[in-house]
Amino acid sequence: MDQIPITKKGHVVLEEELRDLVKVQRPNVIEAIAVAREHGDLKENAEYHAAREQQSFIEGRIQELEAVIGRAQIIDPSTMSGKTVKFGATVTIIDEETEDEHTYQIVGDYEADLESGKISISSPIARGLIGKAEGDQVVIRTPKGATDYEILTVEYK
C-alpha cells in the first residue's frame, strides 16, 4: 500500500474535515432523512431523495478521508532545509518571457489549492521543479505549452 505524502498542516485540515463529517454532518443528514420520511410517500418525496443523496456523498467522503489519513506520510516542511526543490518547498519562479513571478508550495494531492499558492506534487509545474535548485532554469510543459522559468528562491517554511 503506497503512502500519500502530505504536509503537517494539510493533515490537520483533513482530520478536521473528517471530524466535521462524522460528528456534525452525518447526524444532521440522518435527522433530515427521518424528517423527510414522515412526509409520506417516498417515491415522490424530493426532500427524502435529496437527503439520501447528501448522505451518500458524506459517507463516500468519509471513506475517502479515512483511507487518505490512514496512508498519510506526514512531512513537516519547517524541519527541512536546502536549496533543492522537494516536497514541501515554497518556490518562487519567474517566467523568463513575461517577467511574471509566481510563488508555490509543493504539497500533496489532497491539499492542493492553486488560489492559495499550493500546487500538487503531481502537477506539471511541481514535476518540472522537483530536483532543481535556486538559479536553475527549467522548461515546464503544461497543456498550454512549454514555458521557460528561472527558480529565484527555494524555502522550507
TILOBA-438588 format. One record per residue: residue in three letters; z, x, y of N, C-alpha, C in turn; residue number from 1. Coordinates in Angstrom, 3 decimals. Example, Ala and Ser with C-alpha at 12.3 -4.5 7.8 and 13.67 -1.06 7.14 Angstrom:
2
R, r, n_Z, n_X, n_Y, ca_Z, ca_X, ca_Y, c_Z, c_X, c_Y, k
R, Ala, 7.800, 13.190, -5.690, 7.800, 12.300, -4.500, 7.800, 13.200, -3.300, 1
R, Ser, 7.080, 12.850, -2.250, 7.140, 13.670, -1.060, 7.870, 12.900, 0.030, 2
***
This chain:
157
R, r, n_Z, n_X, n_Y, ca_Z, ca_X, ca_Y, c_Z, c_X, c_Y, k
R, Met, 0.000, 0.846, -1.187, 0.000, 0.000, 0.000, 0.000, 0.886, 1.243, 1
R, Asp, -0.991, 0.710, 2.082, -1.123, 1.521, 3.283, -0.102, 1.131, 4.335, 2
R, Gln, 0.378, 2.155, 5.034, 1.288, 1.891, 6.139, 0.478, 1.580, 7.390, 3
R, Ile, 1.080, 0.813, 8.277, 0.441, 0.426, 9.527, 1.163, 1.128, 10.660, 4
R, Pro, 0.457, 2.031, 11.384, 1.126, 2.721, 12.488, 1.388, 1.760, 13.643, 5
R, Ile, 2.566, 1.869, 14.227, 2.948, 1.007, 15.342, 3.979, 1.752, 16.181, 6
R, Thr, 3.925, 1.546, 17.483, 4.925, 2.197, 18.334, 6.254, 1.470, 18.191, 7
R, Lys, 7.304, 2.145, 18.609, 8.648, 1.553, 18.545, 8.700, 0.261, 19.360, 8
R, Lys, 8.111, 0.277, 20.579, 8.091, -0.922, 21.426, 7.296, -2.046, 20.773, 9
R, Gly, 6.152, -1.689, 20.188, 5.321, -2.692, 19.521, 6.042, -3.350, 18.359, 10
R, His, 6.822, -2.572, 17.635, 7.594, -3.095, 16.501, 8.634, -4.101, 16.986, 11
R, Val, 9.303, -3.778, 18.072, 10.309, -4.678, 18.645, 9.661, -6.007, 19.051, 12
R, Val, 8.472, -5.934, 19.683, 7.766, -7.146, 20.114, 7.404, -8.018, 18.914, 13
R, Leu, 6.913, -7.403, 17.838, 6.561, -8.173, 16.642, 7.788, -8.810, 16.005, 14
R, Glu, 8.902, -8.081, 15.970, 10.132, -8.646, 15.413, 10.628, -9.833, 16.244, 15
R, Glu, 10.501, -9.736, 17.572, 10.912, -10.849, 18.443, 10.023, -12.066, 18.221, 16
R, Glu, 8.720, -11.837, 18.071, 7.811, -12.958, 17.801, 8.156, -13.617, 16.470, 17
R, Leu, 8.421, -12.820, 15.445, 8.785, -13.361, 14.135, 10.077, -14.170, 14.221, 18
R, Arg, 11.053, -13.632, 14.926, 12.329, -14.335, 15.080, 12.118, -15.689, 15.779, 19
R, Asp, 11.293, -15.723, 16.826, 10.994, -16.962, 17.537, 10.293, -17.970, 16.623, 20
R, Leu, 9.336, -17.500, 15.847, 8.616, -18.401, 14.942, 9.550, -19.018, 13.908, 21
R, Val, 10.428, -18.193, 13.336, 11.312, -18.668, 12.258, 12.453, -19.532, 12.792, 22
R, Lys, 13.060, -19.117, 13.881, 14.267, -19.807, 14.357, 14.006, -20.919, 15.369, 23
R, Val, 12.857, -20.897, 16.060, 12.594, -21.898, 17.098, 11.392, -22.764, 16.746, 24
R, Gln, 10.242, -22.123, 16.593, 9.017, -22.898, 16.427, 8.937, -23.630, 15.093, 25
R, Arg, 9.352, -22.982, 13.991, 9.307, -23.650, 12.685, 10.176, -24.903, 12.681, 26
R, Pro, 11.459, -24.832, 13.107, 12.276, -26.057, 13.130, 11.700, -27.141, 14.057, 27
R, Asn, 11.135, -26.726, 15.197, 10.552, -27.704, 16.118, 9.376, -28.446, 15.500, 28
R, Val, 8.516, -27.740, 14.797, 7.353, -28.395, 14.200, 7.768, -29.267, 13.020, 29
R, Ile, 8.791, -28.877, 12.289, 9.296, -29.716, 11.195, 9.836, -31.030, 11.761, 30
R, Glu, 10.537, -30.928, 12.870, 11.048, -32.132, 13.532, 9.894, -33.002, 14.046, 31
R, Ala, 8.865, -32.378, 14.608, 7.709, -33.126, 15.117, 6.992, -33.851, 13.983, 32
R, Ile, 6.923, -33.238, 12.809, 6.301, -33.887, 11.646, 7.122, -35.096, 11.223, 33
R, Ala, 8.439, -34.936, 11.201, 9.322, -36.049, 10.818, 9.177, -37.222, 11.786, 34
R, Val, 9.131, -36.942, 13.075, 8.975, -37.993, 14.086, 7.621, -38.682, 13.926, 35
R, Ala, 6.577, -37.906, 13.706, 5.235, -38.469, 13.555, 5.132, -39.330, 12.306, 36
R, Arg, 5.836, -38.965, 11.246, 5.827, -39.766, 10.009, 6.393, -41.157, 10.243, 37
R, Glu, 7.364, -41.235, 11.121, 7.997, -42.529, 11.405, 7.051, -43.496, 12.090, 38
R, His, 5.933, -42.996, 12.618, 4.988, -43.851, 13.326, 4.070, -44.623, 12.403, 39
R, Gly, 4.193, -44.421, 11.111, 3.419, -45.242, 10.178, 2.293, -44.500, 9.492, 40
R, Asp, 1.179, -45.222, 9.284, 0.020, -44.772, 8.519, -0.365, -43.330, 8.871, 41
R, Leu, -0.275, -42.431, 7.877, -0.526, -41.017, 8.120, -2.017, -40.685, 8.235, 42
R, Lys, -2.881, -41.539, 7.688, -4.324, -41.283, 7.737, -4.840, -41.268, 9.167, 43
R, Glu, -4.320, -42.135, 9.997, -4.811, -42.266, 11.366, -3.765, -41.840, 12.398, 44
R, Asn, -2.872, -40.992, 11.998, -1.785, -40.560, 12.861, -2.110, -39.168, 13.428, 45
R, Ala, -2.653, -39.139, 14.641, -3.074, -37.874, 15.257, -1.903, -36.925, 15.486, 46
R, Glu, -0.749, -37.457, 15.862, 0.435, -36.611, 16.081, 0.823, -35.885, 14.800, 47
R, Tyr, 0.782, -36.615, 13.690, 1.146, -36.048, 12.405, 0.183, -34.918, 12.037, 48
R, His, -1.127, -35.176, 12.184, -2.121, -34.171, 11.817, -2.036, -32.938, 12.725, 49
R, Ala, -1.769, -33.155, 14.003, -1.619, -32.028, 14.935, -0.392, -31.187, 14.575, 50
R, Ala, 0.703, -31.854, 14.237, 1.930, -31.141, 13.867, 1.740, -30.367, 12.560, 51
R, Arg, 1.031, -30.958, 11.612, 0.767, -30.263, 10.341, -0.128, -29.043, 10.568, 52
R, Glu, -1.096, -29.184, 11.459, -1.970, -28.060, 11.774, -1.166, -26.941, 12.439, 53
R, Gln, -0.273, -27.323, 13.346, 0.586, -26.343, 14.012, 1.502, -25.663, 12.993, 54
R, Gln, 2.022, -26.439, 12.052, 2.880, -25.879, 11.018, 2.108, -24.860, 10.172, 55
R, Ser, 0.879, -25.182, 9.845, 0.054, -24.276, 9.055, -0.171, -22.966, 9.810, 56
R, Phe, -0.449, -23.055, 11.103, -0.641, -21.856, 11.919, 0.641, -21.019, 11.950, 57
R, Ile, 1.775, -21.665, 12.182, 3.058, -20.947, 12.269, 3.370, -20.244, 10.950, 58
R, Glu, 3.202, -20.940, 9.839, 3.507, -20.334, 8.535, 2.582, -19.156, 8.252, 59
R, Gly, 1.305, -19.284, 8.627, 0.366, -18.176, 8.435, 0.744, -16.964, 9.270, 60
R, Arg, 1.140, -17.222, 10.512, 1.530, -16.125, 11.398, 2.815, -15.459, 10.902, 61
R, Ile, 3.747, -16.243, 10.396, 4.989, -15.688, 9.839, 4.660, -14.752, 8.681, 62
R, Gln, 3.786, -15.188, 7.787, 3.406, -14.344, 6.648, 2.735, -13.056, 7.117, 63
R, Glu, 1.852, -13.177, 8.109, 1.165, -12.002, 8.630, 2.153, -11.013, 9.249, 64
R, Leu, 3.063, -11.518, 10.080, 4.047, -10.641, 10.731, 4.977, -9.988, 9.719, 65
R, Glu, 5.412, -10.743, 8.718, 6.280, -10.169, 7.688, 5.570, -9.040, 6.950, 66
R, Ala, 4.280, -9.214, 6.680, 3.514, -8.176, 5.990, 3.367, -6.939, 6.873, 67
R, Val, 3.060, -7.131, 8.139, 2.883, -6.011, 9.060, 4.199, -5.264, 9.253, 68
R, Ile, 5.268, -5.999, 9.498, 6.575, -5.370, 9.716, 7.029, -4.628, 8.459, 69
R, Gly, 6.741, -5.204, 7.305, 7.119, -4.564, 6.043, 6.373, -3.267, 5.777, 70
R, Arg, 5.154, -3.144, 6.304, 4.338, -1.954, 6.076, 4.289, -1.041, 7.297, 71
R, Ala, 5.084, -1.357, 8.320, 5.034, -0.605, 9.580, 5.539, 0.819, 9.428, 72
R, Gln, 4.796, 1.720, 10.020, 5.236, 3.112, 10.167, 5.532, 3.266, 11.648, 73
R, Ile, 6.811, 3.223, 12.006, 7.213, 3.219, 13.410, 7.138, 4.639, 13.973, 74
R, Ile, 6.399, 4.762, 15.071, 6.218, 6.055, 15.725, 6.708, 5.919, 17.167, 75
R, Asp, 7.590, 6.806, 17.571, 8.128, 6.788, 18.930, 7.435, 7.885, 19.739, 76
R, Pro, 6.473, 7.493, 20.606, 5.728, 8.494, 21.376, 6.608, 9.379, 22.257, 77
R, Ser, 7.776, 8.884, 22.665, 8.630, 9.678, 23.548, 9.199, 10.916, 22.847, 78
R, Thr, 9.129, 10.952, 21.527, 9.620, 12.115, 20.791, 8.509, 13.121, 20.503, 79
R, Met, 7.299, 12.801, 20.962, 6.141, 13.654, 20.693, 5.798, 14.474, 21.934, 80
R, Ser, 5.026, 15.530, 21.722, 4.583, 16.346, 22.855, 3.263, 17.005, 22.494, 81
R, Gly, 2.711, 17.688, 23.455, 1.461, 18.393, 23.230, 0.374, 17.870, 24.145, 82
R, Lys, -0.746, 18.540, 24.126, -1.872, 18.167, 24.985, -3.063, 17.695, 24.163, 83
R, Thr, -2.837, 17.466, 22.865, -3.884, 16.943, 21.988, -3.656, 15.448, 21.807, 84
R, Val, -4.741, 14.685, 21.828, -4.647, 13.225, 21.713, -4.378, 12.837, 20.262, 85
R, Lys, -3.294, 12.071, 20.085, -2.980, 11.481, 18.782, -2.330, 10.140, 19.026, 86
R, Phe, -1.990, 9.450, 17.959, -1.401, 8.117, 18.078, -0.208, 8.148, 19.036, 87
R, Gly, -0.139, 7.170, 19.925, 0.964, 7.059, 20.870, 0.711, 7.725, 22.209, 88
R, Ala, -0.328, 8.545, 22.284, -0.618, 9.272, 23.525, -1.069, 8.318, 24.626, 89
R, Thr, -0.691, 8.644, 25.850, -1.228, 7.970, 27.027, -2.228, 8.948, 27.625, 90
R, Val, -3.480, 8.529, 27.660, -4.583, 9.412, 28.022, -5.267, 8.888, 29.277, 91
R, Thr, -5.480, 9.776, 30.241, -6.261, 9.428, 31.425, -7.606, 10.126, 31.294, 92
R, Ile, -8.671, 9.322, 31.384, -10.022, 9.845, 31.274, -10.815, 9.450, 32.514, 93
R, Ile, -11.875, 10.204, 32.770, -12.746, 9.886, 33.900, -14.187, 9.804, 33.385, 94
R, Asp, -14.856, 8.747, 33.800, -16.265, 8.568, 33.474, -17.043, 9.578, 34.317, 95
R, Glu, -17.748, 10.475, 33.681, -18.421, 11.552, 34.413, -19.576, 11.052, 35.275, 96
R, Glu, -20.099, 9.878, 34.981, -21.205, 9.353, 35.768, -20.725, 8.549, 36.973, 97
R, Thr, -19.753, 7.654, 36.740, -19.298, 6.750, 37.816, -18.046, 7.239, 38.524, 98
R, Glu, -17.373, 8.262, 37.960, -16.115, 8.778, 38.505, -14.954, 7.784, 38.381, 99
R, Asp, -15.116, 6.729, 37.558, -14.034, 5.760, 37.325, -12.999, 6.377, 36.398, 100
R, Glu, -11.723, 6.263, 36.791, -10.626, 6.743, 35.948, -10.036, 5.580, 35.180, 101
R, His, -9.668, 5.841, 33.932, -9.006, 4.846, 33.093, -7.834, 5.523, 32.394, 102
R, Thr, -6.729, 4.798, 32.281, -5.580, 5.304, 31.539, -5.292, 4.343, 30.399, 103
R, Tyr, -5.213, 4.894, 29.189, -4.980, 4.090, 27.992, -3.862, 4.708, 27.170, 104
R, Gln, -3.090, 3.839, 26.515, -2.167, 4.313, 25.491, -2.766, 3.917, 24.157, 105
R, Ile, -2.790, 4.835, 23.218, -3.348, 4.566, 21.902, -2.232, 4.027, 21.018, 106
R, Val, -2.402, 2.777, 20.578, -1.363, 2.065, 19.829, -1.963, 1.472, 18.550, 107
R, Gly, -1.122, 0.792, 17.792, -1.564, 0.140, 16.564, -2.396, -1.101, 16.836, 108
R, Asp, -3.112, -1.531, 15.810, -3.996, -2.696, 15.934, -3.264, -3.946, 16.394, 109
R, Tyr, -2.033, -4.131, 15.965, -1.305, -5.371, 16.250, -0.630, -5.388, 17.614, 110
R, Glu, -0.702, -4.289, 18.339, -0.082, -4.261, 19.667, -1.076, -3.945, 20.775, 111
R, Ala, -2.350, -3.825, 20.420, -3.383, -3.514, 21.412, -3.499, -4.650, 22.430, 112
R, Asp, -3.639, -4.273, 23.701, -3.796, -5.229, 24.793, -4.490, -4.497, 25.935, 113
R, Leu, -5.792, -4.667, 26.019, -6.586, -3.923, 26.992, -6.116, -4.153, 28.418, 114
R, Glu, -5.687, -5.381, 28.740, -5.235, -5.684, 30.099, -4.027, -4.849, 30.511, 115
R, Ser, -3.189, -4.474, 29.542, -2.037, -3.636, 29.876, -2.287, -2.168, 29.538, 116
R, Gly, -3.549, -1.821, 29.257, -3.907, -0.431, 29.033, -3.595, 0.090, 27.651, 117
R, Lys, -3.405, -0.794, 26.685, -3.101, -0.371, 25.314, -4.321, -0.650, 24.440, 118
R, Ile, -4.871, 0.434, 23.870, -6.045, 0.269, 23.018, -5.703, 0.613, 21.574, 119
R, Ser, -6.360, -0.072, 20.674, -6.130, 0.104, 19.247, -6.627, 1.466, 18.776, 120
R, Ile, -5.892, 2.038, 17.860, -6.278, 3.321, 17.272, -7.632, 3.222, 16.584, 121
R, Ser, -8.038, 2.017, 16.213, -9.325, 1.852, 15.530, -10.464, 1.511, 16.488, 122
R, Ser, -10.185, 1.462, 17.798, -11.233, 1.161, 18.771, -12.156, 2.370, 18.932, 123
R, Pro, -13.400, 2.145, 19.359, -14.314, 3.276, 19.550, -13.786, 4.320, 20.542, 124
R, Ile, -13.137, 3.872, 21.609, -12.617, 4.828, 22.598, -11.534, 5.701, 21.970, 125
R, Ala, -10.573, 5.080, 21.290, -9.497, 5.855, 20.670, -10.036, 6.803, 19.607, 126
R, Arg, -10.956, 6.317, 18.786, -11.525, 7.187, 17.746, -12.229, 8.391, 18.361, 127
R, Gly, -12.872, 8.190, 19.521, -13.540, 9.292, 20.198, -12.579, 10.286, 20.827, 128
R, Leu, -11.377, 9.827, 21.179, -10.402, 10.687, 21.851, -9.484, 11.445, 20.890, 129
R, Ile, -9.202, 10.865, 19.727, -8.266, 11.477, 18.774, -8.708, 12.906, 18.440, 130
R, Gly, -7.757, 13.823, 18.538, -8.009, 15.213, 18.205, -8.509, 16.057, 19.366, 131
R, Lys, -8.860, 15.409, 20.461, -9.341, 16.142, 21.635, -8.145, 16.513, 22.517, 132
R, Ala, -8.381, 17.381, 23.518, -7.290, 17.861, 24.369, -7.662, 17.722, 25.842, 133
R, Glu, -6.660, 17.930, 26.685, -6.891, 17.896, 28.136, -8.030, 18.848, 28.490, 134
R, Gly, -8.912, 18.373, 29.366, -10.037, 19.195, 29.807, -11.273, 19.049, 28.939, 135
R, Asp, -11.125, 18.496, 27.740, -12.285, 18.306, 26.857, -13.202, 17.229, 27.409, 136
R, Gln, -14.475, 17.413, 27.127, -15.455, 16.389, 27.467, -15.875, 15.728, 26.172, 137
R, Val, -15.903, 14.394, 26.193, -16.218, 13.635, 24.987, -17.296, 12.600, 25.291, 138
R, Val, -18.088, 12.331, 24.269, -19.063, 11.258, 24.351, -18.525, 10.126, 23.490, 139
R, Ile, -18.303, 8.981, 24.117, -17.758, 7.844, 23.387, -18.852, 6.803, 23.234, 140
R, Arg, -19.088, 6.456, 21.987, -20.125, 5.472, 21.673, -19.474, 4.112, 21.460, 141
R, Thr, -19.882, 3.161, 22.283, -19.397, 1.784, 22.184, -20.602, 0.872, 22.002, 142
R, Pro, -20.382, -0.396, 21.763, -21.519, -1.313, 21.657, -22.410, -1.312, 22.910, 143
R, Lys, -21.855, -0.941, 24.053, -22.636, -0.893, 25.297, -23.462, 0.394, 25.408, 144
R, Gly, -23.233, 1.354, 24.533, -23.949, 2.620, 24.583, -22.997, 3.792, 24.687, 145
R, Ala, -23.552, 4.976, 24.828, -22.751, 6.199, 24.899, -22.377, 6.492, 26.352, 146
R, Thr, -21.135, 6.939, 26.547, -20.639, 7.301, 27.873, -19.926, 8.642, 27.773, 147
R, Asp, -20.167, 9.488, 28.772, -19.515, 10.798, 28.826, -18.222, 10.693, 29.636, 148
R, Tyr, -17.132, 11.202, 29.044, -15.830, 11.204, 29.715, -15.252, 12.610, 29.681, 149
R, Glu, -14.351, 12.852, 30.625, -13.531, 14.063, 30.592, -12.087, 13.625, 30.472, 150
R, Ile, -11.321, 14.282, 29.625, -9.907, 13.972, 29.472, -9.142, 14.708, 30.553, 151
R, Leu, -8.491, 13.935, 31.439, -7.738, 14.532, 32.545, -6.318, 14.876, 32.126, 152
R, Thr, -5.617, 13.926, 31.498, -4.229, 14.173, 31.082, -3.958, 13.532, 29.737, 153
R, Val, -3.022, 14.130, 29.030, -2.514, 13.595, 27.765, -0.994, 13.641, 27.875, 154
R, Glu, -0.355, 12.476, 27.789, 1.107, 12.409, 27.917, 1.691, 11.587, 26.767, 155
R, Tyr, 2.937, 11.859, 26.481, 3.673, 11.081, 25.486, 4.909, 10.551, 26.171, 156
R, Lys, 4.893, 9.239, 26.438, 5.980, 8.615, 27.199, 6.870, 7.802, 26.308, 157
***
